[in-house]
Amino acid sequence: MGEDNDASIKRMADLLRRGATMLAESCPQCGSPLMKVGNDIYCATCNRRIVYAKSDSTPAPIATTLPELRETLLEKLRTVNETLQRETDVEVLTKLSNLVVLLLRALRELNKV
């Protein structure tokens, strides 16, 4: 854990040197202070961008749901893969292949967040 902590401290220091601002808010995932770089907000410990949900009230971070969503998509891919290995019907294989493509696209878009 020490090496990870050192790495996140180095990332924070590097962001500060490049003009980032340390915010009073903390990461919903790990509790580390959030850093604002331009219009983006980052967690140096998680090494990811933080996205806020839009609402009429105070914005709430949705970063906690992103890892769960990623894991769900990966689990669905595993399940579809197991089904693909056993399936012989061409029509079902086509539907399953299309589902794989959709799940992979969702993962790719999620990784952009």
DSSP file (Angstrom, degrees, kcal/mol; ACC not computed):
  #  RESIDUE AA STRUCTURE BP1 BP2  ACC     N-H-->O    O-->H-N    N-H-->O    O-->H-N    TCO  KAPPA ALPHA  PHI   PSI    X-CA   Y-CA   Z-CA
    1    1 A M     >        0   0    0      0, 0.0     4,-2.4     0, 0.0     5,-0.2   0.000 360.0 360.0 360.0 -29.2    0.0    0.0    0.0
    2    2 A G  H  >  +     0   0    0      1,-0.2     4,-2.7     2,-0.2     5,-0.2   0.898 360.0  49.6 -60.2 -43.5    3.0    2.3    0.6
    3    3 A E  H  > S+     0   0    0      2,-0.2     4,-2.4     1,-0.2    -1,-0.2   0.900 111.3  49.0 -64.5 -40.7    4.0    2.3   -3.0
    4    4 A D  H  > S+     0   0    0      2,-0.2     4,-2.3     1,-0.2    -2,-0.2   0.908 112.2  49.0 -63.9 -41.4    0.5    3.1   -4.2
    5    5 A N  H  X S+     0   0    0     -4,-2.4     4,-2.3     2,-0.2    -2,-0.2   0.919 111.2  49.3 -64.1 -44.4    0.3    5.9   -1.7
    6    6 A D  H  X S+     0   0    0     -4,-2.7     4,-2.4     1,-0.2    -2,-0.2   0.906 110.7  51.0 -60.5 -42.1    3.6    7.3   -2.8
    7    7 A A  H  X S+     0   0    0     -4,-2.4     4,-2.3     1,-0.2    -2,-0.2   0.908 110.6  47.8 -64.1 -41.7    2.5    7.1   -6.4
    8    8 A S  H  X S+     0   0    0     -4,-2.3     4,-2.5     2,-0.2    -1,-0.2   0.883 111.0  51.1 -68.9 -36.0   -0.7    9.0   -5.7
    9    9 A I  H  X S+     0   0    0     -4,-2.3     4,-2.7     2,-0.2    -2,-0.2   0.910 110.5  49.4 -65.1 -40.9    1.1   11.7   -3.7
   10   10 A K  H  X S+     0   0    0     -4,-2.4     4,-2.5     2,-0.2    -2,-0.2   0.903 110.6  50.0 -63.7 -40.6    3.5   12.1   -6.7
   11   11 A R  H  X S+     0   0    0     -4,-2.3     4,-2.6     2,-0.2    -2,-0.2   0.920 111.3  49.2 -63.5 -42.5    0.6   12.4   -9.1
   12   12 A M  H  X S+     0   0    0     -4,-2.5     4,-2.6     2,-0.2    -2,-0.2   0.936 112.1  48.0 -61.0 -46.2   -1.0   15.0   -6.8
   13   13 A A  H  X S+     0   0    0     -4,-2.7     4,-2.4     1,-0.2    -1,-0.2   0.905 111.7  50.0 -62.0 -41.3    2.2   17.0   -6.6
   14   14 A D  H  X S+     0   0    0     -4,-2.5     4,-1.6     2,-0.2    -1,-0.2   0.913 110.6  49.5 -64.0 -42.4    2.6   16.8  -10.4
   15   15 A L  H  <>S+     0   0    0     -4,-2.6     5,-2.8     1,-0.2    -2,-0.2   0.909 111.1  49.9 -63.0 -41.6   -0.9   18.0  -10.9
   16   16 A L  H ><5S+     0   0    0     -4,-2.6     3,-1.6     1,-0.2    -2,-0.2   0.902 108.5  52.6 -63.6 -40.7   -0.3   20.9   -8.5
   17   17 A R  H 3<5S+     0   0    0     -4,-2.4    -1,-0.2     1,-0.3    -2,-0.2   0.834 106.7  54.1 -62.7 -31.7    2.9   21.9  -10.3
   18   18 A R  T 3<5S-     0   0    0     -4,-1.6    -1,-0.3    -5,-0.2    -2,-0.2   0.342 132.0 -91.2 -87.2   7.9    1.0   21.9  -13.6
   19   19 A G  T < 5S+     0   0    0     -3,-1.6    -3,-0.2     1,-0.2    19,-0.2   0.551  73.7 151.1 100.5   8.2   -1.6   24.4  -12.1
   20   20 A A      < -     0   0    0     -5,-2.8     2,-0.4    -6,-0.2    -1,-0.2  -0.282  38.4-133.5 -68.6 159.5   -4.2   22.1  -10.7
   21   21 A T  E     -A   36   0A   0     15,-2.3    15,-3.3    17,-0.1     2,-0.5  -0.961  10.8-131.8-115.5 132.4   -6.3   23.1   -7.7
   22   22 A M  E     -A   35   0A   0     -2,-0.4    13,-0.2    13,-0.2     2,-0.2  -0.734  28.7-146.0 -82.6 127.6   -6.9   20.8   -4.8
   23   23 A L  E     -     0   0A   0     11,-3.3    11,-0.3    -2,-0.5    -1,-0.0  -0.501  19.3-125.4 -92.8 160.6  -10.6   20.9   -4.0
   24   24 A A  E    S+     0   0A   0     -2,-0.2     2,-0.1     9,-0.1    -1,-0.1   0.667  88.6  90.3 -75.5 -16.9  -12.3   20.6   -0.6
   25   25 A E  E     -     0   0A   0      9,-0.1     9,-2.4     8,-0.0     2,-0.3  -0.461  69.2-143.1 -80.3 152.8  -14.3   17.6   -1.9
   26   26 A S  E     -A   33   0A   0      7,-0.2     6,-0.1    -2,-0.1    -2,-0.1  -0.802  26.9 -90.0-116.1 160.1  -13.0   14.1   -1.7
   27   27 A C     >  -     0   0    0      5,-3.1     4,-1.7    -2,-0.3    -1,-0.0  -0.452  26.0-144.2 -65.9 130.4  -13.2   11.1   -4.0
   28   28 A P  T  4 S+     0   0    0      0, 0.0    -1,-0.1     0, 0.0    -2,-0.0   0.724  98.5  49.7 -68.6 -19.2  -16.4    9.0   -3.3
   29   29 A Q  T  4 S+     0   0    0      3,-0.1    -2,-0.0     1,-0.0    -3,-0.0   0.924 133.2   3.2 -83.9 -49.5  -14.3    5.9   -4.1
   30   30 A C  T  4 S-     0   0    0      2,-0.1    -1,-0.0     0, 0.0    13,-0.0   0.562  89.2-119.5-120.8 -12.9  -11.2    6.3   -2.0
   31   31 A G     <  +     0   0    0     -4,-1.7     3,-0.1     1,-0.3     0, 0.0   0.451  63.0 140.1  87.6   0.0  -11.7    9.5    0.0
   32   32 A S        -     0   0    0     -6,-0.1    -5,-3.1     1,-0.1    -1,-0.3  -0.373  63.6 -88.4 -73.3 155.9   -8.6   11.3   -1.4
   33   33 A P  E     -A   26   0A   0      0, 0.0    11,-0.5     0, 0.0    12,-0.2  -0.365  44.3-123.5 -62.9 142.6   -8.8   15.0   -2.1
   34   34 A L  E     - B   0  43A   0     -9,-2.4   -11,-3.3   -11,-0.3     2,-0.4  -0.607  18.9-145.2 -88.2 151.2  -10.0   15.8   -5.6
   35   35 A M  E     -AB  22  42A   0      7,-3.0     7,-3.4   -13,-0.2     2,-0.6  -0.943   2.5-145.9-118.5 135.7   -8.0   17.9   -8.0
   36   36 A K  E     +AB  21  41A   0    -15,-3.3   -15,-2.3    -2,-0.4     2,-0.5  -0.908  17.1 179.0-104.4 122.6   -9.4   20.3  -10.6
   37   37 A V  E >   - B   0  40A   0      3,-2.9     3,-2.3    -2,-0.6     2,-0.3  -0.960  66.3 -49.1-122.7 109.4   -7.4   20.6  -13.8
   38   38 A G  T 3  S-     0   0    0     -2,-0.5   -17,-0.1     1,-0.3   -19,-0.0  -0.512 122.6 -25.0  63.1-123.0   -9.0   23.0  -16.3
   39   39 A N  T 3  S+     0   0    0     -2,-0.3     2,-0.3    -3,-0.1    -1,-0.3   0.394 123.4  91.2 -98.6   1.3  -12.6   22.0  -16.4
   40   40 A D  E <   -B   37   0A   0     -3,-2.3    -3,-2.9    11,-0.0     2,-0.5  -0.704  62.7-147.6-101.7 150.0  -11.9   18.4  -15.4
   41   41 A I  E     -BC  36  50A   0      9,-0.5     9,-3.4    -2,-0.3     2,-0.3  -0.966  21.2-174.1-116.5 131.3  -11.9   16.9  -11.9
   42   42 A Y  E     -BC  35  49A   0     -7,-3.4    -7,-3.0    -2,-0.5     2,-0.6  -0.879  26.2-142.1-124.9 152.9   -9.5   14.0  -11.1
   43   43 A C  E  >> -BC  34  48A   0      5,-2.6     5,-1.5    -2,-0.3     4,-1.4  -0.978  12.8-163.4-108.5 116.7   -8.7   11.7   -8.3
   44   44 A A  T  45S+     0   0    0     -2,-0.6    -1,-0.1   -11,-0.5   -33,-0.1   0.806  88.5  52.3 -70.7 -28.5   -4.9   11.2   -8.2
   45   45 A T  T  45S+     0   0    0    -12,-0.2    -1,-0.2     1,-0.2   -37,-0.1   0.943 118.2  34.2 -73.1 -47.7   -5.2    8.1   -6.0
   46   46 A C  T  45S-     0   0    0      2,-0.1    -2,-0.2   -38,-0.1    -1,-0.2   0.666 102.7-137.6 -77.9 -16.4   -7.7    6.3   -8.2
   47   47 A N  T  <5 +     0   0    0     -4,-1.4     2,-0.3     1,-0.2    -3,-0.2   0.935  62.5 111.3  57.5  50.7   -6.0    7.9  -11.3
   48   48 A R  E   <S-C   43   0A   0     -5,-1.5    -5,-2.6    65,-0.0     2,-0.3  -0.982  72.4-101.5-149.3 159.5   -9.3    8.7  -12.9
   49   49 A R  E     -C   42   0A   0     -2,-0.3     2,-0.5    -7,-0.2    -7,-0.3  -0.592  34.4-136.3 -79.0 142.3  -11.6   11.5  -13.9
   50   50 A I  E     -C   41   0A   0     -9,-3.4    -9,-0.5    -2,-0.3     2,-0.4  -0.874  15.6-159.8-103.6 133.2  -14.6   12.2  -11.7
   51   51 A V        -     0   0    0     -2,-0.5    11,-2.4   -11,-0.1     2,-0.4  -0.931   5.9-146.7-114.7 135.0  -17.9   12.9  -13.3
   52   52 A Y  E     -D   61   0B   0     -2,-0.4     2,-0.2     9,-0.2    -2,-0.0  -0.825  16.9-123.5-101.6 138.8  -20.8   14.6  -11.5
   53   53 A A  E     -D   60   0B   0      7,-2.3     7,-0.7    -2,-0.4     2,-0.4  -0.579  30.0-120.4 -75.4 140.9  -24.4   13.8  -12.2
   54   54 A K        +     0   0    0     -2,-0.2     2,-0.3     5,-0.1     4,-0.1  -0.672  48.6 142.4 -85.2 135.9  -26.4   16.8  -13.2
   55   55 A S        -     0   0    0     -2,-0.4     0, 0.0     2,-0.3     0, 0.0  -0.953  62.1-101.9-157.4 173.7  -29.4   17.8  -11.0
   56   56 A D  S    S+     0   0    0     -2,-0.3     2,-0.1     2,-0.1    -1,-0.0   0.756 105.7  52.5 -73.5 -24.2  -31.1   20.9   -9.7
   57   57 A S  S    S-     0   0    0      1,-0.2    -2,-0.3    -3,-0.0     3,-0.1  -0.126 115.5 -40.3 -96.8-163.5  -29.5   20.4   -6.3
   58   58 A T  S    S-     0   0    0      1,-0.1    -1,-0.2    -4,-0.1    -2,-0.1  -0.359  73.2-103.4 -60.8 134.4  -25.8   20.0   -5.4
   59   59 A P        -     0   0    0      0, 0.0    -5,-0.1     0, 0.0    -1,-0.1  -0.308  33.3-152.1 -62.6 142.4  -24.0   17.8   -7.8
   60   60 A A  E     -D   53   0B   0     -7,-0.7    -7,-2.3    -3,-0.1     2,-0.0  -0.968  19.7-114.6-117.7 129.8  -23.3   14.2   -6.6
   61   61 A P  E     -D   52   0B   0      0, 0.0    -9,-0.2     0, 0.0     3,-0.2  -0.342  20.1-167.4 -62.7 138.8  -20.3   12.2   -7.9
   62   62 A I    >>  +     0   0    0    -11,-2.4     3,-1.3     1,-0.1     4,-0.9   0.278  60.1 106.4-105.5   9.1  -21.3    9.1   -9.9
   63   63 A A  T 34 S+     0   0    0    -12,-0.4     3,-0.3     1,-0.3    -1,-0.1   0.789  70.6  63.6 -60.6 -27.9  -17.8    7.7   -9.8
   64   64 A T  T 3> S+     0   0    0      1,-0.2     4,-0.6    -3,-0.2    -1,-0.3   0.817 103.2  47.9 -68.3 -27.5  -18.8    5.0   -7.3
   65   65 A T  H <> S+     0   0    0     -3,-1.3     4,-2.6     1,-0.2    -1,-0.2   0.720  96.8  72.6 -84.0 -20.4  -21.2    3.5   -9.8
   66   66 A L  H  X S+     0   0    0     -4,-0.9     4,-2.6    -3,-0.3     5,-0.2   0.927  96.8  46.4 -64.3 -46.5  -18.7    3.4  -12.6
   67   67 A P  H  > S+     0   0    0      0, 0.0     4,-2.3     0, 0.0    -1,-0.2   0.892 114.2  50.0 -62.6 -36.0  -16.6    0.5  -11.2
   68   68 A E  H  X S+     0   0    0     -4,-0.6     4,-2.2     2,-0.2    -2,-0.2   0.916 111.3  48.1 -65.7 -42.6  -19.8   -1.5  -10.5
   69   69 A L  H  X S+     0   0    0     -4,-2.6     4,-2.6     2,-0.2     5,-0.2   0.914 110.6  51.6 -63.6 -42.8  -21.1   -0.9  -14.0
   70   70 A R  H  X S+     0   0    0     -4,-2.6     4,-2.4     1,-0.2    -2,-0.2   0.929 110.7  48.1 -59.3 -46.1  -17.8   -1.9  -15.5
   71   71 A E  H  X S+     0   0    0     -4,-2.3     4,-2.3     1,-0.2    -1,-0.2   0.878 110.5  51.8 -64.2 -37.9  -17.8   -5.2  -13.4
   72   72 A T  H  X S+     0   0    0     -4,-2.2     4,-2.4     2,-0.2    -1,-0.2   0.926 110.1  48.4 -63.5 -45.0  -21.4   -5.9  -14.5
   73   73 A L  H  X S+     0   0    0     -4,-2.6     4,-2.2     1,-0.2    -2,-0.2   0.906 112.1  49.3 -62.6 -41.1  -20.5   -5.4  -18.2
   74   74 A L  H  X S+     0   0    0     -4,-2.4     4,-2.2     2,-0.2    -1,-0.2   0.896 110.2  50.8 -64.4 -40.0  -17.5   -7.7  -17.8
   75   75 A E  H  X S+     0   0    0     -4,-2.3     4,-2.3     2,-0.2    -2,-0.2   0.902 109.4  50.6 -64.8 -40.6  -19.6  -10.4  -16.0
   76   76 A K  H  X S+     0   0    0     -4,-2.4     4,-2.8     1,-0.2     5,-0.2   0.897 108.8  52.2 -63.7 -39.6  -22.2  -10.2  -18.8
   77   77 A L  H  X S+     0   0    0     -4,-2.2     4,-2.5     2,-0.2    -2,-0.2   0.909 108.9  50.2 -62.2 -41.0  -19.4  -10.6  -21.4
   78   78 A R  H  X S+     0   0    0     -4,-2.2     4,-2.2     2,-0.2    -2,-0.2   0.921 111.9  48.1 -61.8 -43.2  -18.1  -13.7  -19.5
   79   79 A T  H  X S+     0   0    0     -4,-2.3     4,-2.0     2,-0.2    -2,-0.2   0.927 112.8  46.9 -64.5 -45.5  -21.6  -15.2  -19.5
   80   80 A V  H  X S+     0   0    0     -4,-2.8     4,-2.9     1,-0.2    -1,-0.2   0.897 110.2  54.5 -63.6 -39.4  -22.2  -14.5  -23.2
   81   81 A N  H  X S+     0   0    0     -4,-2.5     4,-2.0    -5,-0.2    -2,-0.2   0.919 107.5  49.2 -60.4 -44.3  -18.8  -16.0  -23.9
   82   82 A E  H  X S+     0   0    0     -4,-2.2     4,-0.9     1,-0.2    -1,-0.2   0.901 113.1  47.4 -62.0 -40.4  -19.7  -19.2  -22.1
   83   83 A T  H >X S+     0   0    0     -4,-2.0     4,-1.8     1,-0.2     3,-0.5   0.902 108.9  54.5 -67.4 -41.3  -23.0  -19.4  -24.0
   84   84 A L  H 3< S+     0   0    0     -4,-2.9    -2,-0.2     1,-0.2    -1,-0.2   0.881 102.8  57.5 -58.9 -39.2  -21.2  -18.7  -27.3
   85   85 A Q  H 3< S+     0   0    0     -4,-2.0    -1,-0.2     1,-0.2    -2,-0.2   0.818 115.0  36.0 -63.3 -31.1  -18.8  -21.6  -26.7
   86   86 A R  H << S+     0   0    0     -4,-0.9    -1,-0.2    -3,-0.5    -2,-0.2   0.693  96.2 100.8 -94.5 -21.1  -21.7  -24.1  -26.4
   87   87 A E     <  +     0   0    0     -4,-1.8     3,-0.0     1,-0.1    -4,-0.0  -0.383  33.3 167.8 -75.5 141.7  -24.1  -22.6  -29.0
   88   88 A T        +     0   0    0     -2,-0.1     2,-0.4     0, 0.0    -1,-0.1   0.537  45.9 104.1-122.7 -18.4  -24.4  -24.2  -32.5
   89   89 A D     >  -     0   0    0      1,-0.2     4,-2.7     2,-0.0     5,-0.2  -0.547  62.4-147.7 -71.6 123.5  -27.5  -22.4  -33.9
   90   90 A V  H  > S+     0   0    0     -2,-0.4     4,-2.3     1,-0.2    -1,-0.2   0.875  95.9  52.2 -61.8 -40.4  -26.4  -19.8  -36.4
   91   91 A E  H  > S+     0   0    0      2,-0.2     4,-1.9     1,-0.2    -1,-0.2   0.916 112.6  44.5 -64.0 -43.2  -29.3  -17.4  -35.6
   92   92 A V  H  > S+     0   0    0      2,-0.2     4,-2.8     1,-0.2    -2,-0.2   0.897 111.4  54.1 -67.2 -40.2  -28.6  -17.5  -31.9
   93   93 A L  H  X S+     0   0    0     -4,-2.7     4,-2.5     1,-0.2    -2,-0.2   0.888 107.4  51.4 -60.6 -38.9  -24.8  -17.1  -32.5
   94   94 A T  H  X S+     0   0    0     -4,-2.3     4,-2.2     2,-0.2    -1,-0.2   0.928 111.3  46.5 -63.9 -45.8  -25.6  -14.0  -34.6
   95   95 A K  H  X S+     0   0    0     -4,-1.9     4,-2.0     1,-0.2    -2,-0.2   0.915 113.7  48.4 -63.0 -43.5  -27.7  -12.5  -31.7
   96   96 A L  H  X S+     0   0    0     -4,-2.8     4,-2.2     2,-0.2    -1,-0.2   0.890 110.0  52.0 -65.4 -38.8  -25.0  -13.3  -29.2
   97   97 A S  H  X S+     0   0    0     -4,-2.5     4,-2.1     2,-0.2    -1,-0.2   0.902 108.9  50.4 -63.7 -41.1  -22.3  -11.8  -31.4
   98   98 A N  H  X S+     0   0    0     -4,-2.2     4,-2.2     1,-0.2    -1,-0.2   0.884 109.1  52.2 -63.0 -38.2  -24.3   -8.6  -31.7
   99   99 A L  H  X S+     0   0    0     -4,-2.0     4,-2.6     2,-0.2    -2,-0.2   0.895 107.0  52.6 -64.5 -40.5  -24.7   -8.6  -27.9
  100  100 A V  H  X S+     0   0    0     -4,-2.2     4,-2.6     2,-0.2     5,-0.2   0.923 108.7  50.4 -60.1 -44.8  -20.9   -8.9  -27.5
  101  101 A V  H  X S+     0   0    0     -4,-2.1     4,-2.3     1,-0.2    -2,-0.2   0.922 111.4  48.0 -60.5 -44.5  -20.4   -6.0  -29.8
  102  102 A L  H  X S+     0   0    0     -4,-2.2     4,-2.3     2,-0.2    -2,-0.2   0.911 112.2  48.8 -63.5 -42.9  -22.9   -3.8  -27.8
  103  103 A L  H  X S+     0   0    0     -4,-2.6     4,-2.2     1,-0.2    -1,-0.2   0.895 111.5  49.6 -64.5 -39.9  -21.3   -4.8  -24.5
  104  104 A L  H  X S+     0   0    0     -4,-2.6     4,-2.4     2,-0.2    -1,-0.2   0.888 110.1  50.7 -66.6 -38.7  -17.8   -4.0  -25.8
  105  105 A R  H  X S+     0   0    0     -4,-2.3     4,-2.6     2,-0.2     5,-0.2   0.916 109.6  51.0 -63.1 -42.3  -19.0   -0.6  -27.1
  106  106 A A  H  X S+     0   0    0     -4,-2.3     4,-2.4     1,-0.2    -2,-0.2   0.911 110.6  48.8 -62.0 -41.8  -20.5    0.1  -23.6
  107  107 A L  H  X S+     0   0    0     -4,-2.2     4,-2.1     2,-0.2    -1,-0.2   0.911 110.4  51.0 -62.8 -42.5  -17.2   -0.8  -22.0
  108  108 A R  H  X S+     0   0    0     -4,-2.4     4,-0.8     1,-0.2    -2,-0.2   0.920 112.4  46.0 -62.5 -44.2  -15.3    1.4  -24.4
  109  109 A E  H >X S+     0   0    0     -4,-2.6     4,-0.7     1,-0.2     3,-0.6   0.889 110.9  53.3 -66.2 -38.3  -17.6    4.4  -23.7
  110  110 A L  H >< S+     0   0    0     -4,-2.4     3,-0.9     1,-0.2    -1,-0.2   0.877 104.4  55.5 -64.1 -37.2  -17.4    3.7  -19.9
  111  111 A N  H 3< S+     0   0    0     -4,-2.1    -1,-0.2     1,-0.2    -2,-0.2   0.724 100.3  60.5 -69.1 -20.7  -13.6    3.8  -20.1
  112  112 A K  H <<        0   0    0     -4,-0.8    -1,-0.2    -3,-0.6    -2,-0.2   0.718 360.0 360.0 -76.4 -20.8  -13.7    7.3  -21.7
  113  113 A V    <<        0   0    0     -3,-0.9    -1,-0.2    -4,-0.7    -2,-0.2   0.485 360.0 360.0 -74.5 360.0  -15.5    8.7  -18.6
